[in-house]
Amino acid sequence: MTESTFRHNPQPEIQTRAKQGQPAPVPPVPTIAAARAQTQVRTLAQHLTLATLILMGIGSATRVMNAGLACPDWPLCYGQLVPQSQMNLQVFLEWFHRLDASIVGFGTIALAGLSWWRRSHLPRWTPWLASLALVLVVFQGILGGLTVTELLQFEIVTAHLGTALFFFLTLLSLMVLLSPYEATGAAGRLAWPSTVATVLVYGQSILGGLVASRWALHQCLAVSNLCSVIHSHLWGVIPATIAPLVLVVWAWRTPGLHPWLRGLTHLTSVALMGQILIGFSAFKLRLQVEPLTVSHQMVGALLLGSLMAFTVLAWRDRRGVSPSV
């Protein structure tokens, strides 16, 4: 595939030929080798995306169960790969969190290596995006070690969550960009609203991580301390709710939307409503129900992921590009 293959937008040419009564040009079809390479990279990115989502859930459970320092050293746990004699629920959560993180890390190394090895059969941005994921997972590993050695400083814990979400979105984008999506041209106007919604929800997720890492709600209710942190998160709910809601309504009213985008619209609406209900319940119960707190983060990540996938597809639809672009 040449450089022009990556930058060519067939929509204007198709429309011009249609007006002149000429047959539309046939879009370039990826070779068998290119299709196989894209499938391999996309499949690995898909598995890593799911593993990262699970990893964030385990990390949330580790925090709410006060297990962040259950293993006092790093990268080993009590100086062992598997601390059998010290094993309990808290140690298991922290140990398993590190195990899953290691699997994701080695998987990302494989993703970057595969992308560079098969780069002649892949879009030229693929190895660079995979390399970005590798840089993020290395940085995430460093932050993970610092959370232990620096005794759970809230700045590091919050950065740990923010990087995890960014890494998750990077893998998800790579997976969606390599998916065999056929643009319909119906979602072009939704690209910017979905981008804004994604940014706002990401920012709200960081605020939520700050609330969690500083135990702000507990301190606000107990000694009226850090209430400003809680209020910033509560005020942030408004734009982070309105933007996805506007996108959902706009998408529902858009005819000819691709079935994938229809499905993501439904997923976004369900995740948004679920996140509001879970967040309200967790707040009313003063974060005393651990499964609710973990669910709040997981559903928030699912909402963010659905918005990111919608955004990537909407921009592809706006440009009218094929999977090989």
C-alpha positions as CSV (number, residue, x, y, z in Angstrom):
1,M,0.0,0.0,0.0
2,T,1.4,3.4,-1.0
3,E,1.1,6.7,0.9
4,S,-1.7,7.8,-1.4
5,T,-3.7,4.7,-0.3
6,F,-3.7,5.9,3.3
7,R,-4.7,9.5,2.5
8,H,-7.2,8.9,-0.3
9,N,-10.8,9.8,0.6
10,P,-13.1,8.1,-2.0
11,Q,-16.3,9.9,-1.1
12,P,-15.9,13.1,-3.3
13,E,-14.8,11.0,-6.3
14,I,-17.8,8.6,-5.8
15,Q,-20.3,11.5,-5.6
16,T,-18.8,13.2,-8.7
17,R,-18.9,10.1,-10.8
18,A,-22.5,9.4,-9.7
19,K,-23.5,12.9,-10.9
20,Q,-21.9,12.3,-14.3
21,G,-23.5,8.9,-14.6
22,Q,-20.2,7.1,-14.4
23,P,-19.7,3.9,-12.3
24,A,-18.2,4.5,-8.9
25,P,-14.6,3.4,-8.5
26,V,-13.9,0.2,-6.5
27,P,-12.2,0.9,-3.2
28,P,-8.8,-0.7,-2.8
29,V,-9.0,-4.2,-1.3
30,P,-6.3,-5.2,1.2
31,T,-4.2,-8.1,0.1
32,I,-4.5,-11.4,1.9
33,A,-1.2,-10.7,3.8
34,A,-2.5,-7.3,4.8
35,A,-5.8,-8.7,6.0
36,R,-4.1,-11.4,8.0
37,A,-1.7,-8.9,9.6
38,Q,-4.6,-6.5,10.5
39,T,-6.5,-9.4,12.0
40,Q,-3.6,-10.5,14.1
41,V,-2.9,-7.1,15.5
42,R,-6.6,-6.3,16.0
43,T,-7.2,-9.6,17.9
44,L,-4.2,-9.1,20.2
45,A,-5.3,-5.5,20.9
46,Q,-8.8,-6.8,21.6
47,H,-7.5,-9.3,24.2
48,L,-5.3,-6.6,25.8
49,T,-8.2,-4.2,25.9
50,L,-10.4,-6.7,27.8
51,A,-7.5,-7.6,30.1
52,T,-6.9,-3.9,30.9
53,L,-10.5,-3.4,31.8
54,I,-10.4,-6.4,34.1
55,L,-7.1,-5.1,35.5
56,M,-8.7,-1.7,36.4
57,G,-11.5,-3.6,38.2
58,I,-8.9,-5.6,40.2
59,G,-7.1,-2.4,41.0
60,S,-10.3,-0.7,42.2
61,A,-11.0,-3.8,44.4
62,T,-7.5,-3.6,45.8
63,R,-7.9,0.0,46.8
64,V,-11.4,-0.3,48.4
65,M,-10.2,-3.4,50.4
66,N,-7.2,-1.4,51.7
67,A,-4.9,-3.9,50.0
68,G,-2.6,-1.4,48.2
69,L,0.2,-2.1,50.6
70,A,-0.6,-5.8,51.3
71,C,2.7,-6.6,49.5
72,P,5.2,-4.3,51.2
73,D,7.9,-4.7,48.5
74,W,8.0,-4.4,44.7
75,P,8.1,-6.0,42.2
76,L,8.1,-9.2,44.3
77,C,5.7,-9.8,47.2
78,Y,7.4,-10.6,50.5
79,G,10.4,-11.3,48.4
80,Q,8.7,-14.1,46.5
81,L,6.9,-14.6,43.2
82,V,4.0,-16.3,45.1
83,P,3.8,-15.5,48.8
84,Q,2.1,-18.7,49.9
85,S,2.6,-18.4,53.6
86,Q,1.4,-14.8,53.8
87,M,-1.5,-15.3,51.4
88,N,-4.9,-13.8,52.4
89,L,-7.6,-11.9,50.6
90,Q,-5.7,-8.6,50.7
91,V,-2.4,-10.1,49.6
92,F,-4.1,-12.1,46.9
93,L,-5.7,-9.0,45.4
94,E,-2.5,-7.0,45.3
95,W,-0.5,-10.1,44.0
96,F,-3.1,-10.9,41.4
97,H,-3.2,-7.2,40.3
98,R,0.5,-7.3,39.7
99,L,0.2,-10.7,37.9
100,D,-2.5,-9.3,35.5
101,A,-0.4,-6.1,35.0
102,S,2.6,-8.3,34.1
103,I,0.5,-10.2,31.5
104,V,-0.8,-7.0,30.0
105,G,2.8,-5.6,29.9
106,F,4.3,-8.6,28.1
107,G,1.3,-8.6,25.8
108,T,1.8,-5.0,24.9
109,I,5.5,-5.8,24.1
110,A,4.2,-8.5,21.8
111,L,1.7,-6.1,20.2
112,A,4.4,-3.5,19.5
113,G,6.8,-6.1,18.1
114,L,4.2,-7.7,15.9
115,S,3.1,-4.3,14.6
116,W,6.7,-3.3,13.6
117,W,7.4,-6.8,12.2
118,R,4.3,-6.7,10.0
119,R,4.4,-3.0,9.3
120,S,4.7,-3.4,5.5
121,H,1.2,-4.9,5.6
122,L,-0.3,-2.5,8.0
123,P,-1.4,1.1,7.9
124,R,1.6,3.2,8.6
125,W,0.2,4.6,11.9
126,T,-0.2,1.1,13.4
127,P,3.3,0.5,14.8
128,W,3.4,4.1,16.2
129,L,0.1,3.7,18.0
130,A,1.3,0.3,19.3
131,S,4.5,1.9,20.5
132,L,2.5,4.6,22.3
133,A,0.7,1.8,24.1
134,L,4.1,0.3,25.0
135,V,5.4,3.6,26.4
136,L,2.2,4.0,28.4
137,V,2.4,0.5,29.9
138,V,6.0,1.0,30.9
139,F,5.2,4.3,32.5
140,Q,2.2,2.6,34.2
141,G,4.5,-0.1,35.6
142,I,6.8,2.6,37.1
143,L,3.8,4.3,38.7
144,G,2.6,1.0,40.0
145,G,6.0,0.5,41.8
146,L,5.9,4.1,43.1
147,T,2.5,3.6,44.6
148,V,4.0,1.0,46.9
149,T,7.4,2.6,47.6
150,E,5.9,6.0,48.2
151,L,3.1,4.6,50.4
152,L,0.1,5.3,48.2
153,Q,0.6,9.1,47.7
154,F,-2.6,10.4,46.2
155,E,-0.8,12.1,43.3
156,I,0.8,8.9,42.2
157,V,-2.3,6.8,42.7
158,T,-4.4,9.3,40.6
159,A,-1.8,9.4,37.9
160,H,-1.8,5.6,38.0
161,L,-5.5,5.6,37.2
162,G,-5.3,8.3,34.6
163,T,-2.5,6.5,32.7
164,A,-4.4,3.2,32.9
165,L,-7.5,4.8,31.3
166,F,-5.3,6.4,28.6
167,F,-3.7,3.1,27.9
168,F,-7.1,1.4,27.7
169,L,-8.3,4.0,25.2
170,T,-5.1,3.6,23.1
171,L,-5.6,-0.1,22.8
172,L,-9.3,0.3,22.1
173,S,-8.6,2.9,19.4
174,L,-6.1,0.6,17.7
175,M,-8.7,-2.3,17.8
176,V,-11.5,-0.1,16.4
177,L,-9.3,1.5,13.7
178,L,-8.3,-1.9,12.3
179,S,-11.9,-3.2,12.4
180,P,-13.6,-3.8,9.0
181,Y,-16.0,-0.9,9.2
182,E,-17.7,0.4,6.1
183,A,-18.4,4.2,6.3
184,T,-21.9,5.3,5.5
185,G,-21.4,9.1,5.8
186,A,-24.3,9.4,8.2
187,A,-22.2,10.0,11.4
188,G,-19.9,12.7,10.2
189,R,-21.6,15.5,12.2
190,L,-21.4,13.3,15.4
191,A,-17.6,13.2,15.4
192,W,-17.1,16.5,17.3
193,P,-19.9,16.0,19.9
194,S,-18.6,12.5,20.7
195,T,-15.0,13.8,21.0
196,V,-16.2,16.4,23.5
197,A,-18.2,13.8,25.5
198,T,-15.2,11.5,25.6
199,V,-12.9,14.2,26.9
200,L,-15.4,15.3,29.6
201,V,-16.0,11.8,30.8
202,Y,-12.2,11.2,30.9
203,G,-11.7,14.3,33.0
204,Q,-14.6,13.3,35.3
205,S,-12.9,9.9,35.7
206,I,-9.7,11.5,36.8
207,L,-11.7,13.6,39.4
208,G,-13.3,10.4,40.6
209,G,-9.8,8.9,41.0
210,L,-8.7,11.9,43.0
211,V,-11.7,11.5,45.3
212,A,-10.9,7.8,45.8
213,S,-7.1,8.2,46.3
214,R,-7.6,10.9,48.9
215,W,-10.6,9.2,50.6
216,A,-12.2,12.6,50.2
217,L,-15.8,11.6,50.9
218,H,-14.9,9.8,54.2
219,Q,-12.9,12.8,55.3
220,C,-15.6,15.3,54.3
221,L,-18.3,13.4,56.1
222,A,-16.1,12.7,59.2
223,V,-14.1,16.0,59.8
224,S,-15.4,18.3,57.0
225,N,-12.0,18.1,55.3
226,L,-11.4,17.9,51.5
227,C,-15.1,18.7,50.8
228,S,-13.9,20.9,47.8
229,V,-12.6,17.8,46.1
230,I,-16.0,16.1,46.5
231,H,-17.8,19.2,45.3
232,S,-15.6,19.4,42.2
233,H,-16.5,15.8,41.3
234,L,-20.2,16.4,41.9
235,W,-20.2,19.5,39.8
236,G,-18.3,17.6,37.1
237,V,-21.2,15.2,36.9
238,I,-23.2,17.8,35.1
239,P,-21.2,18.4,31.9
240,A,-20.0,14.7,31.9
241,T,-23.7,13.7,31.8
242,I,-25.1,16.3,29.5
243,A,-22.5,15.8,26.7
244,P,-23.1,12.0,26.3
245,L,-26.8,12.5,26.7
246,V,-26.8,15.0,23.8
247,L,-24.7,12.6,21.7
248,V,-27.2,9.7,22.4
249,V,-30.2,11.8,21.5
250,W,-28.5,13.2,18.4
251,A,-27.5,9.7,17.3
252,W,-30.9,8.3,17.9
253,R,-32.3,11.0,15.6
254,T,-29.7,10.4,12.9
255,P,-31.0,8.3,10.0
256,G,-28.8,5.7,8.2
257,L,-26.4,5.3,11.2
258,H,-24.2,2.3,10.9
259,P,-25.4,-0.7,13.1
260,W,-22.1,-0.6,15.1
261,L,-22.8,3.1,16.0
262,R,-26.4,2.2,16.8
263,G,-25.1,-0.5,19.2
264,L,-22.6,1.9,20.8
265,T,-25.3,4.5,21.2
266,H,-27.4,1.9,23.2
267,L,-24.3,0.9,25.2
268,T,-23.5,4.5,26.0
269,S,-27.1,5.2,27.2
270,V,-27.2,2.1,29.4
271,A,-23.7,2.8,30.9
272,L,-24.6,6.5,31.5
273,M,-27.8,5.7,33.4
274,G,-26.1,2.9,35.3
275,Q,-23.2,5.1,36.2
276,I,-25.5,7.8,37.6
277,L,-27.5,5.2,39.6
278,I,-24.5,3.5,41.0
279,G,-22.7,6.8,41.8
280,F,-25.8,8.1,43.6
281,S,-26.2,4.8,45.6
282,A,-22.5,4.7,46.5
283,F,-22.6,8.3,47.7
284,K,-25.8,7.8,49.8
285,L,-24.2,4.7,51.3
286,R,-21.0,6.7,52.0
287,L,-18.9,4.2,50.0
288,Q,-19.4,1.5,52.6
289,V,-20.5,-1.1,50.0
290,E,-17.3,-2.2,48.2
291,P,-18.9,-3.8,45.2
292,L,-20.8,-0.6,44.5
293,T,-17.5,1.4,44.5
294,V,-15.8,-1.1,42.2
295,S,-18.8,-1.2,39.9
296,H,-18.8,2.6,39.7
297,Q,-15.3,2.6,38.3
298,M,-15.9,-0.3,36.0
299,V,-19.1,1.1,34.5
300,G,-17.3,4.5,34.2
301,A,-14.6,2.8,32.2
302,L,-17.2,1.0,30.1
303,L,-18.9,4.4,29.4
304,L,-15.6,6.0,28.5
305,G,-14.7,3.1,26.2
306,S,-18.1,3.2,24.4
307,L,-17.7,6.9,23.8
308,M,-14.1,6.4,22.5
309,A,-15.2,3.7,20.1
310,F,-18.0,5.8,18.9
311,T,-15.7,8.7,18.4
312,V,-13.1,6.7,16.4
313,L,-15.9,5.3,14.1
314,A,-17.5,8.7,13.7
315,W,-14.3,10.2,12.5
316,R,-13.8,7.3,10.2
317,D,-17.3,7.8,8.9
318,R,-16.6,11.5,8.4
319,R,-13.5,10.8,6.3
320,G,-15.1,7.8,4.6
321,V,-12.1,5.6,5.0
322,S,-11.7,1.8,4.9
323,P,-10.0,-0.4,7.5
324,S,-6.7,-0.2,5.6
325,V,-6.5,3.6,5.8
